[in-house]
Amino acid sequence: MENLPGAKLEADILKAPCPFCETARKTKGTLVAYLDYESYFHGFFRCLNRCIPGGFPHYFGERLGLKPHEIPGYDPEDEPYAREAPYPPRNLNGEIKKYVSLMGDEQYAYFGRMGASKSTVEEKSIGYNGRYFVYPYFLEDGNCYAARCVLPGREEDQFWHGDKDFFSEQFHIYNVQEIERCKDGSLLVTEGENSLLTLSELGFPGVAVTSFTDLELIDAERFRKIRNIFLWMNNSPEAYMAARTLANRLGYRARIIHWPRDAKRGATLSQLAVQTGKGFRSVVASMIKSSRSYSPFSSVEKEHRQFLTSLERKKGRGLAGLNTGFEKLDRSLDGIRGINIMGGQPKAGKSCFFMQVSTVMAGKKIPVIYYDFENGREKIYTRTLCRLSRLSEKEMREGSPDQNARERLESAESEFKNLLQYFRVVTDRKLSPEIMRRQIDFLQHETRKDHTLVVVDSLHKLPFKNLSERRTGIDEWLRHMESVRDEQNVSFLVISELSRGDGGRYDRKPDLGSFKESGDIEYSADNALIFVPSSDPFRQSDSEEERKSTLWLVASRENSPGRVAEYLLDYPYWGFKEL
């Protein structure tokens, strides 16, 4: 108060004759400073005559000519924000003054309808060129090099005027000088110049971006001196996501203001000002007060609710994971859950094994996406129908005259059609992690299920940028699978190739080191399995012993490694029997 002669304290507001009006106006206005310690705008001052823009203590001290060390929060090593782009010698300052002089009663009335007074519009130096409103984008040096021209009532009809080097998105911050004035204080970031005008009318400090898309290119370093940054975009999911992205870069200082649930899509602050009239101030104050500091973490309530829901969903289930239809396999793994990677030498029956497991699950109304890069859609469907009907491919192709066989085929076709409601085969060789995520979302939405089984056949055939990056590509895919597993409640069955041992042979003693070209499998896999045939799979034989394979669990996060079970290939019906 010693710097403001005649100051009086009324509740939490300091009022005094404005010391800055002496040079700007003949009559002094009233300077008000907000001293409520619980307010985000504690320390903010402004002149009711708008002789200068408002700001926080650091800006007040500079304007009053105080010694730096007398200003609260003074940092002798602080440096102002500097742009890399040089400022040109020519500017639009003269033109802007001419456009301001063309503003008439009709133009001021336009802004008045959204609650912005003539003094607020004049403070922002908004002009008129005879058809378009001209919004000058003054930069940190106090000069204007570019202005946005907007047709009244038609926001989409707009263009930029001035130096084209200043038309790019990095310069799309309106009223940018406000950032420095709000050092160690609070600032609102809104969408659209008119939205900012409505806030300025109420006395709130702020800047505006032309569109929410500009948020992506804003340098977060610009706001490093601001304590609280309120992001108030127009009401749309896209704008909200853009605000979240910026908030991630700004950190805990960011506060996203949420619109009411019943607010119209695309609603703006200027529209809200028209709708609420005199109640606009209280609505704005309430929405600002209810904002919360942005956090990338889920709320305690959400985490607690999701965990209890997950526990409730598992009640009464004998297995923690999904039922495969193989009793010993289910007992060894406690059901399929997480990332399960199975290796085996070529032609060992890995694909056939996972075809059976996945279609059995689909028959139990578990959503399944089968990413196939080995066999093709028709072979998967044909072998599934063979297993369901107990008919060979040849018998189905030739059409058996046996009545019993025809009935089995009809029954199998009906069962196959039903399981297809939950079973999707994808052979897209341009698959990406993002496409996989979207496809999982689609299937969960279509089936109204909150879990999914994903089969990948095989890990080494997944699309990579180029062959030289295959190993790093595999590891990257595994990282994405971990994320999908955790975020979308997905269990994976993944087929992997094995490395050859000495002499080009496959090791008969399976271990974690047998997997090919990925050291990350041991870290990513919740269960690592190896399928070992009893004999050479390339040697044809009708002997039952020759068609046996043993499944080994070589590593697991929660289960004991060891022999799982022995399986007999039920040829020519393309199924396995657990022995």
Secondary structure as UniProt FT lines:
FT   TURN            2..3
FT   TURN            5..6
FT   STRAND          8..10
FT   TURN            11..12
FT   STRAND          13..17
FT   TURN            19..20
FT   HELIX           21..24
FT   STRAND          30..34
FT   TURN            37..38
FT   TURN            40..43
FT   STRAND          45..47
FT   TURN            48..49
FT   HELIX           57..64
FT   HELIX           68..70
FT   TURN            72..73
FT   TURN            76..77
FT   HELIX           93..101
FT   HELIX           105..112
FT   TURN            113..115
FT   HELIX           118..123
FT   TURN            124..125
FT   STRAND          127..128
FT   STRAND          133..138
FT   TURN            140..141
FT   STRAND          144..151
FT   TURN            152..153
FT   STRAND          154..162
FT   HELIX           164..166
FT   HELIX           169..171
FT   STRAND          173..174
FT   TURN            175..177
FT   HELIX           178..181
FT   TURN            182..184
FT   STRAND          186..191
FT   HELIX           193..202
FT   STRAND          206..209
FT   HELIX           212..217
FT   HELIX           220..223
FT   TURN            224..225
FT   STRAND          228..232
FT   HELIX           237..250
FT   HELIX           251..253
FT   STRAND          254..256
FT   TURN            261..262
FT   TURN            265..266
FT   HELIX           269..276
FT   HELIX           277..279
FT   HELIX           280..289
FT   STRAND          292..293
FT   HELIX           300..314
FT   TURN            315..316
FT   HELIX           327..333
FT   STRAND          339..343
FT   TURN            346..347
FT   HELIX           350..363
FT   TURN            364..365
FT   STRAND          368..372
FT   HELIX           377..389
FT   HELIX           393..398
FT   HELIX           403..419
FT   TURN            420..421
FT   STRAND          423..426
FT   TURN            429..430
FT   HELIX           433..447
FT   STRAND          452..457
FT   HELIX           459..461
FT   HELIX           467..469
FT   HELIX           470..488
FT   STRAND          490..496
FT   HELIX           502..504
FT   HELIX           512..514
FT   TURN            519..520
FT   HELIX           521..524
FT   STRAND          527..533
FT   TURN            537..538
FT   HELIX           545..547
FT   STRAND          548..556
FT   STRAND          562..570
FT   TURN            571..574
FT   STRAND          575..578
//
